Amino acid sequence: MTQRAVGQRIEGQVAKYLQRRGLQLIARNYACRFGEIDLVMRHHDILAFIEVRGRASTTFLAPAQSIDARKQRRLALTAGRFLQAHPQLASFPARFDVVSATGPNYRTAYEWIQGAFSIDDCPGV
């Protein structure tokens, strides 16, 4: 299985995990010239831009820790482009979440970090 296919499978598992917790899926794999957002979901009256990270083990680096300032900036720019393309959603408050999927087949544990970083953490956005 290719790395892309594994990523798609993990994102699908995470989307179902979040839907069971009451989130509504709006978009998957939204891409523009700045980058890609794995999942865009609505959580009550909040728009959540979600980065999914999968690791077979957290021995070296937890998946959420792999999102550095450069990646945060790209996610923020991509979210801005998403909101420009979907002005009907621009009035919702937004946040950036990270969901880590770890363990064999990335199903052992999910860690959902709501508000993992904010737009204020992204200089130049």
Buried (B, 14 or more C-beta within 10 A) or exposed (E): EEEEEEBBBBBEBBBEBBEEEEBEBBBBEBEBEBBEBBBBBBBEEBBBBBBBBBBEEBEEEBBBEBBEEEBBBBBBBBBBBBBEEBEEBEEBEBBBBBBBBBBEEBEEEBBBBEEBBEBEEBEEB
